[in-house]
Amino acid sequence: MKTILSASVKGGVGKTTVAVGLAQALQRRGHRVGILDLDYRAPCVPILLNAEEMSVGRTHNDGIIPPAVDGLWVFSMAYLWPPNKCVQVEDSDATDDVAQLLAPGVIVWPDLDFLVLDTPPTSSGIVRVALESSGASGAVIITHPSRVSRADTLRTLDLFSEKQVPVYALVSNQGTDEEGRQRYDLLDSDIEHLAKQYNVPLFWTIPHTRDLAPHFDRLTEALLRTTPITLAPPAEPKGAGWQRLVELSTTLQKLS
């Protein structure tokens, strides 16, 4: 089974849309696919799949059996919380819960070809566990062609290089509308340049349009021909000033 992450430290770029679209496109190609919604506080995968009323099953030893939605197996925290629940838990508790979900045998998936993980918009806690515990084959990093999103994309690339998780593609989402008009303050070509700069193997654009399926079919076809790459680990800053900051940070962590 190959595990593919849909990821970005920035919210609102369409990680869930890409995760669901990618999973459905893989399924249309005849693969057995599951999707795991790791957004602990705002799970949205069931909404996009029109599967909000589904429920999970249980094995005799309390393992979770994910429901099948039109042949796509799905699990989301939304199936464990009451409807419209605003989840108020400490970050450490959320991280521990997700770590348990990723442990072998907790979610009893069928024999899958692909598992797509929809990750929340953060660089800590849940995402760190997902990167370290999921055995990811690779990730698709999602962005918008805007200056703010570009900055967060650089942080996302840094995170994946630090964790040494391979990257399949950089996806620029909703940069143009159906008529090809620009929707953000940068161009897709700026994101393409970023992909080349960081040697990300595949740059792809998905417009803001009603029918996304053909775009995800083409993206999926290209992904299956692409070998993900592991970005070079970031260089450690040097100098006495930086060392003092590191020592201060370590002291503050001990005090907390």
C-alpha positions in Angstrom: 0.0 0.0 0.0 1.2 3.5 -0.9 0.4 6.4 1.4 0.1 9.8 -0.1 -0.3 13.0 2.0 -2.1 16.1 1.0 -0.3 18.8 2.9 0.4 22.5 3.6 1.1 24.5 6.7 -1.3 27.1 5.3 -5.1 26.7 5.7 -7.6 27.4 3.0 -5.5 26.2 0.1 -7.7 23.2 -0.7 -5.9 20.3 0.9 -9.1 18.4 1.5 -10.4 19.1 -2.1 -7.1 17.7 -3.5 -7.1 14.7 -1.1 -10.6 13.7 -2.1 -10.1 14.5 -5.8 -6.9 12.4 -5.8 -8.5 9.5 -4.0 -11.5 9.5 -6.3 -9.2 9.7 -9.4 -7.1 6.8 -8.2 -10.3 4.8 -7.6 -11.6 5.6 -11.2 -8.4 4.0 -12.4 -9.4 0.7 -10.7 -7.3 1.0 -7.5 -8.6 0.1 -4.0 -8.3 3.4 -2.2 -8.9 4.7 1.4 -8.9 8.3 2.6 -8.0 9.3 6.2 -9.1 12.7 7.4 -6.6 13.8 10.1 -8.0 17.3 10.6 -8.9 16.8 14.3 -10.8 20.0 14.9 -12.4 20.7 11.5 -12.8 17.5 9.6 -14.4 18.1 6.2 -13.8 14.9 4.1 -17.3 13.5 4.8 -18.8 16.8 3.6 -17.1 16.6 0.2 -18.1 12.9 -0.1 -21.7 13.6 0.9 -21.1 11.0 3.6 -21.8 12.9 6.8 -24.4 10.3 7.9 -22.0 7.3 7.7 -20.8 5.5 10.8 -17.9 3.3 11.6 -18.0 -0.4 12.5 -16.1 -2.1 15.3 -14.2 -5.4 15.4 -14.4 -7.8 18.3 -11.2 -6.2 19.8 -12.6 -2.7 19.3 -10.7 -1.9 16.0 -12.3 0.7 13.8 -13.9 -0.5 10.5 -14.1 2.5 8.1 -17.3 2.7 6.0 -17.2 2.5 2.2 -18.6 5.5 0.3 -19.2 4.6 -3.4 -16.3 2.1 -3.2 -14.0 4.5 -1.4 -13.1 3.6 2.2 -13.1 6.6 4.5 -12.4 7.5 8.1 -12.7 10.9 9.7 -12.8 12.3 13.2 -16.2 13.6 12.2 -17.5 10.1 12.7 -16.5 10.1 16.3 -17.6 13.6 17.3 -21.2 14.8 17.7 -22.5 16.8 14.7 -21.2 20.4 14.6 -19.0 19.8 17.7 -16.4 22.5 18.3 -13.6 20.3 19.6 -11.8 21.9 22.5 -8.8 19.7 23.5 -5.2 20.4 24.2 -2.8 20.0 21.3 -1.0 17.2 23.0 -4.2 15.2 23.5 -5.1 15.7 19.8 -1.7 14.5 18.8 -1.9 11.5 21.0 -5.3 10.5 19.6 -4.0 10.8 16.0 -0.9 8.8 16.9 -3.2 6.0 18.1 -5.2 6.2 14.9 -2.0 5.7 12.8 -0.9 2.7 14.9 -1.2 -0.7 13.1 -4.5 -2.4 13.5 -6.5 0.5 15.1 -8.2 1.4 11.8 -8.9 -1.9 10.0 -8.5 -1.0 6.4 -9.2 -3.5 3.6 -6.3 -4.5 1.3 -5.7 -1.1 -0.2 -3.5 0.0 -3.1 -3.4 3.6 -1.9 -4.2 5.5 1.3 -4.6 9.3 1.0 -4.1 11.3 4.1 -5.8 14.8 4.5 -3.6 16.7 7.0 -4.6 19.8 9.0 -2.9 23.2 8.4 -0.1 23.2 10.9 3.5 22.2 11.2 3.3 20.7 14.7 1.6 18.0 16.6 -0.7 16.0 14.3 1.3 16.8 11.1 4.5 15.8 12.8 3.0 12.5 13.9 1.6 11.9 10.4 5.0 12.6 8.8 6.8 10.3 11.2 4.3 7.5 11.7 2.4 7.1 8.5 5.2 5.5 6.4 4.3 8.0 3.7 5.3 7.1 0.2 5.2 10.8 -0.7 3.3 14.0 -0.4 1.5 16.5 -2.6 2.0 20.0 -1.4 -0.8 22.4 -2.0 -0.6 26.2 -2.5 -2.2 29.2 -4.1 -0.4 31.6 -6.4 -0.2 34.3 -3.7 2.6 35.9 -1.8 1.2 34.7 1.6 0.7 31.2 0.3 4.1 31.2 -1.3 5.8 32.0 2.0 3.9 29.2 3.7 4.8 26.8 0.9 8.5 27.5 1.6 7.9 26.6 5.2 6.1 23.4 4.1 9.0 22.4 1.8 11.3 23.1 4.7 9.2 20.8 7.0 9.2 18.0 4.5 12.9 18.3 3.9 13.6 18.2 7.7 11.4 15.2 8.1 12.8 13.6 5.0 9.4 12.7 3.6 9.4 12.5 -0.2 7.5 15.0 -2.4 5.6 14.0 -5.5 4.3 17.3 -6.6 3.6 21.0 -5.9 0.0 21.8 -6.8 -1.2 25.4 -7.4 -4.9 25.3 -6.7 -7.6 27.7 -7.9 -5.2 30.2 -9.4 -7.4 31.0 -12.3 -11.1 30.7 -13.0 -13.0 28.9 -15.8 -12.1 31.8 -18.2 -8.4 31.7 -17.3 -8.6 34.9 -15.3 -6.0 35.4 -12.5 -7.5 35.1 -9.0 -4.5 35.9 -6.8 -1.6 38.3 -6.7 0.9 35.9 -8.2 0.8 33.8 -11.3 1.0 30.0 -11.6 4.3 30.6 -13.4 5.7 32.0 -10.1 4.8 28.7 -8.4 6.3 26.8 -11.3 9.5 28.7 -10.8 9.4 27.7 -7.1 9.0 24.1 -8.0 12.0 24.2 -10.3 14.0 26.1 -7.7 13.4 23.3 -5.1 13.5 20.5 -7.7 10.1 19.3 -6.8 9.4 16.7 -9.5 5.9 17.7 -10.7 4.2 21.1 -10.8 0.5 21.0 -11.5 -2.3 23.6 -11.7 -6.0 23.1 -10.9 -8.3 25.9 -11.8 -11.3 27.2 -9.9 -14.0 25.4 -11.9 -17.2 23.4 -11.5 -15.9 20.1 -12.9 -12.6 19.1 -11.3 -12.6 15.4 -12.1 -10.7 15.7 -15.5 -8.0 17.8 -13.8 -7.6 15.2 -11.0 -7.6 12.4 -13.6 -4.7 14.0 -15.4 -2.9 14.9 -12.1 -3.2 11.3 -11.0 -2.0 9.9 -14.3 1.1 12.1 -14.0 1.7 11.3 -10.3 1.7 7.6 -11.1 4.5 8.1 -13.6 6.4 10.4 -11.1 9.1 9.3 -8.7 8.9 11.4 -5.5 12.1 13.0 -4.3 13.4 13.6 -0.9 14.5 17.2 -0.5 17.9 17.9 0.9 17.8 18.5 4.7 17.9 22.2 5.7 21.3 23.5 6.7 21.7 24.4 10.4 22.2 28.1 11.0 25.6 28.9 12.5 27.0 31.7 14.7 27.2 32.7 18.3 23.9 34.6 18.1 22.0 31.6 16.8 23.6 29.4 19.5 22.4 31.7 22.2 18.8 31.6 20.8 19.0 27.8 20.8 20.1 27.7 24.4 17.4 30.2 25.4 14.7 28.1 23.7 16.0 24.9 25.4 15.8 26.7 28.8 12.3 27.9 28.2 11.1 24.5 27.2 12.5 23.1 30.4 10.7 25.8 32.4 7.4 25.1 30.7 
